[in-house]
Amino acid sequence: MRRIFFGWLGVTAVLLTGCGGSTSTGSTNPCGPPSGTSTVLVYPAATSTGIPDNVGLIVLGSTVALPASYSVLVVNNSTQNSAFFNPVGAPPNPIPNPNMVPVFANPVYQSSGNPGLTFVAGSSVSVYLNNSNSTCVPTSLLGTFSVQ
């Protein structure tokens, strides 16, 4: 397994480079779901603890399916280093526990993964929504969880 070593680049570097590897530094527009869409963190459930340090999978719930340009950015809150996950796709069935059921009716579940990543044990991890087809900045927090 490959380890995520959160070095000095951190969130600051991600925010300066924008979403999806863009080199634009002028954007201050936060990445969010498409207009009229609500999106929440389903797995790992927000504020959950004891999540395996090799989680590698995030499940989202939305009122409509997110376009394939969407993914998540995960940030180690201790070191402020980050990793982008792959674009959204089909979720696992069943959705792992602990998960949160969205409060809106008929949620569309999608997952964003980065298999093989391992977080530093005991880390608190924040999950942000990212749109790689935009120069937006991934600052829309979906939730935070802690790994074992």
N, C-alpha and C positions, 0 to 999 in steps of 0.2 A: 504494500500500500504506500502510496505517496503521502507525505506529510505536508500540511500547510504550515509553512513557517512565515509568520506574520512579521515582516521586517519593517523598515522605516518608511516604506512607501505609504501605507495606511490609507485611510479614507480621504485624507487631504489630497493625495495624488489622484485618487479616483474622481473626486469632485472636480479637480482641475482638468482632467482629461475628458470629462463628460461620459455619456453612456456609450456602450458598445465599442469602446476603443477610439472614439472620436477625439480629435486633437483640438476641438473647439474649446476655448476657455471663456467665451463670452456668455454662455448660457447660464441663467439662474433659474430657469423653469424646472420645477420638480417633476420627476417622472411619476405619473399616476395612471390609473386605469383609463381606458377610453371614456369620453364624456358620457355621463349617465350610467356608468358601470360601477358597481361596488365590488371590491375584492378584499378578502380576508385571508390570514394565515390559518390553515386547517391543521397541517402536521409539519413539524411538531406544534402542538397547541401552544399559544402564547403563554408565557410565564411557566411552562413546564420545566421540570428538572430531571436529571438522570438520563437524558437522551444519549444514546451511544455516540462516542466521539467520532465515529466514522459514518455519521448520518447520511451524507451525500444525496439526500432527497428532501425536497420541500414540496408540500402539497398546498395549493391555493384553491379557494372557492370564490366564484364570481357570479354575478347575476346573469352574465352572458359569457361565452367563450372569449378568452383573450386572444388577440392575433398572435401568430407564431413569432413575431418580433419581440415578444415579452419574455422575460426571465427574471431571476432574482439575483440580488447582490447580497452576500452574507458578510458580516463584519464581526471580527473578534473584538469585543468591547474592551478587553484588557490592553491589547496591543494596537488597536485601531487599524489593523491590516484587513484586507478584504479579498474575496474571490467571487467572480461571476459564475453563475451556474448556466447550464444549457437552456435553450429556448423551451417554452412550455410545451407539454405533450400530454399524452394519456396518463391518468393517474394509476397507481397500483390498485389492485382489487384483491382483498379489501384494503382500505386506507389504514396505515399503521396507527397504533396507539402510542402515546395519548394524542387524540385529535379533538378538534373543536368543530361542532356543527354550526355552520353559518346561521345567523338569525333571519336571513331572508329566505323566501320560498324558492324551491327548485334550483339549488345551487349547481353550477357547472364546475366540476372538479378538474384541475389540471396540475401537472407536476413539473418541476424544474429540478434537474439533477446534475451532479458532478461526482460520479462514482469514483471511488478510490481516495477521496479526500479524507483526511483525518484531522480533527481539531485538537488543539492542546487540551489535555484533560482538565476539567473544572472550568473551562471557559464559558463566558456568557456571550451568546451570539445574537446579533440583530439581523433581521431580514428586511430588505428593501425591494420595492418593485423597480424593474429596469425595462426600458424600451430601447432596443438596439437600433431601431430605425429613426431615432430622434437624437437631438443634442441635449435632451433633458438631463437633469442631475438626479441620480437615484437617492432622494432624501425622504421619500414617502415610506415611513416605517410601518411595516405590517405586523411586527411583533418581535419578541425576544424570548429565547429559551436558553437553558444551561445544559452543557454536556457533562457526562460522567468524569 
